[in-house]
């Protein structure tokens, strides 16, 4: 079985991505271990394969429309989730959780997703890969739009998220991914789209919330400024840990990071 997409081919060549930018902003040392050293991860949270599986099933629903049933979604989730978890390095579960716990949670979330699914718009593309130039950067910006829809002339990028809890008010308006993807869309098509986050909570009783946001030309100029500063910092070799309970608790490189100063010394 394979879940390879067009984006995987694009990622084979040197490139920038939203994830790379966000990783550097969150912790330059984590960026170094992941993108420069390509270090083996010490642990992989189950949220990683879970999120990829959830995306894969929603992509199938977007492609097949009303013909795709809840039963189809549940069966696909089990298959994809097994594939994804078996492919993970050092996968970890919490003591009270296992594969079947998260398989059931995924099915519960899919019940909500399919019940709330809007079919009153035109699907323009699903899992659409992009590669665009950013002024000043030595590598292209690469990524993938989960879903692009057209409704009354408005084009909207829809991004599916799984989250531990409901997003706070204003998060979508500050989110770098929305800026990055809207910039890429405008570069590719010459149109500034709407952006919608569909956030599905992984709570015992799952919930679905939608957050619309829009970006301006000034937001795009600031993104280009930020992207160039990050590339300059990386090329200069500026890597340091940002130590906090949020950053370090489940970091895949925490052991390596704790020992990094001994190597420097």
N, C-alpha and C positions, 0 to 999 in steps of 0.2 A: 504494500500500500504506500502511496506517496501523497503528500499534501503540498508539494512544491508549487510555487506560483511564479508569475513573471518577475515579481520583485526579487526573488532569490537570485535570478540571473543578473539583475542590475547590481545587486550587492556584492557580486564577485569582484567588481572593479573598485578602486579607491573612491570613496564618496563620503559626504556628510549626511546626517539624518537628524530628525527631531530628537530621537532617543539619545544620540551622541551629544547633541547640544545640552539636553536636559540633564544627562548624566554628569557632564562637566560642571554645570551650574550647581548641581546638588552636592557633588564631591569630586574635585579634580583627581584625587588619588584613585577613586573607583574607576574613573575614566581611564587612567593610566593602566590599571590592571586589566580592564576589559578590552580596550581598543589598541593599546600600544604593546603591552606584554602578552596579551591573549592568554592570560593565566587560567588554569583550570579552576572552575568554581568549587568552593568548599561545600556549598549546599545550594539547592534549588528549591525555592518555595513552590508549593503545589499551585499557588496562584498563577504562576507562569504557564504551565501546560493547560490549566483550567481556562485561562483567558483565551489562549489560542484556539482551544476546542470550541468555546462558546462563539468566537468569531466565525469559525469554519461553518458551524451549523446555521448561524444567522445569514451567512453568505449564501448558503443553499436555499434558504427560505426566500431571500431576495431574488434569486435567479428563477426559482420555480413557481413563485407566487402561491396562489390559493391551493394549488395541487399538492403542496407540501404540507403534510399533516403533522399533528403533535406526535403521533406514533413514529412517523419518519424521523422527526427531530430527536426523539428519545433514543431511537436505535442508532442514529448517526453519532450522537454524543458519546455513547458508550464505546463505539468503534474508534472514533477520533481520540477520545480521552485515553484509551488504552495505548494507542500508538504514541501519543505525545508523552505520556508518563514514562513509557519504556525507553524513549529516546533521551530522557533527561539525565544529566550527570548529578549524582548525589541528591536525589529527590528526598525531601523531608516532609513529614506530616506531623501535626501536633499529636500528642499522646492519645486523645480521644477521637482522632480522625483517621480515615484510611481511604483507599480508592473508592469504595462503595459509598462512603459518606459524601464525597464530593461528586460522585456520579449522580446520586439522588438530588443533591443541591442544584446541580446543573439542570436536571430535568425540571425541577420546581421553577427555576428561573426561566427556562424556555417556555413553560406554560404561560407565564406572565407575558413574555416577549411576543409570543404568537397571538395571544388574546388581544394585545394592544396594537398589533401590527396594522399600520395604515396602508391601504391599497388604493388610495384616491390620488396618487401621484404617478408620474412616469419615471420608471427606473432608467437612468441614463447609463450607469455602469456599476459593476460590483467588483470589489477588490482590484481597483484600477491603479496600476503602478505608474509612478511618474519619476522623471529625472530632469531637473531644470538647473540652469546656471544662476548663481548668485554673484553679483558684482564683487570683485575682490577676493573671492574664494578660489583656491587652487583645484577644488574638487566639486563635482555637481552635488546638488541636494536631491536625495533619493527618498522615496516613501511610497505609501499606498493609501488611497482613499477607500475606506470600507464600503461606502455606498454614496453615489451621487444621484440626486433626484431632481426632477423639474416639476414645479407646481405653479401654474399661472404665469409662466415666464421666469420665475425665480429659480435659480439653480442653487441647490443646497448640498453641502458635504455633510454626510451623517457619519458619526464615529461612535462605535459601540464600546462601552466601558463596563467592566465589572468592578465593583467597589465594596469595601467593607461597610460603608455607611453612606447615607445621602450626602451629596455635595452641599457645601455651604453656599449661601447667596453670594454671587459675584465671582465665584471661582472660574466659571466659564469665560467671563470677560477678561480675566487675567491670564488665562492658560496659554502657554507658549505653543502648544500643538495647534490650536486653532489659528494662531498667527502664521505659523510655519506652513500649514496646509493651505490656507487661503492665499498666501503669497505664491505658493507653487501653482495653485489653480489659476491665478491671474497671469502668471508667467506662461503657463501652458495654453490658456484659452483666451486671454485678454479680457476676462470677466472677473469681477470681485464677487465671490459667492457668499451666501449665508452659510453659517456653520451650526450644526446641531449635535450636541452630545446626547446620546441615549445611555443613561447610567442605570445599570441593574445592580441592586444591592444583594450581597451574598448573605443576607441575614436569614434567620430561621424562617421568617415570613418574607420572601423576596418582594421587592418593590421596583417600579420602573419610573424614572423621572427624565423629562426632556429639558434641555437647556439650550436656547438659541443665543447666538452671539454674532457680531459683525466686526470686521476690521477696517481701518482707514488707511489711506496712503501714508500717513505719519507712522502708523503702527508698522507698516512694511519697511519704511526707512529705518526705524529703530531696530527691526529684526536684522536687516542687513548690517547695521552698525554692530549689533551684538554678535552676530555670526562671525564677522571679521575679527572682533576682539578675542573671541574664543579660539579661532584658528591661530592667531598671533601668539596667544598664551601657550597653546599646545606646541607650536613650532619652537617656542623659546624654552620649552621644558618646564613649565610652571605646573607642578603637580603637588598637592598637599591634601591631607585629610581634613574633612569637615566633620568633627566629632560631635555627635549628638545621639540621644537615645533613638530618635526616629531614623537617622541615617545608619547607625551601626547595628541595631538590634538583629536584623535579618540580612545584613550585607553578605554577599556571596564571597567576599574577599577579606573578612574581618581578621582572620588569623595572619594572613600575609601582611595586612596593613599594620597590625600591632608590632610586627617584627621589622617593618621597613626601615625604621630609624637606625637599627643595628647595622644594616647593610651600608647605609650612608656613612655612619661613623667609622 
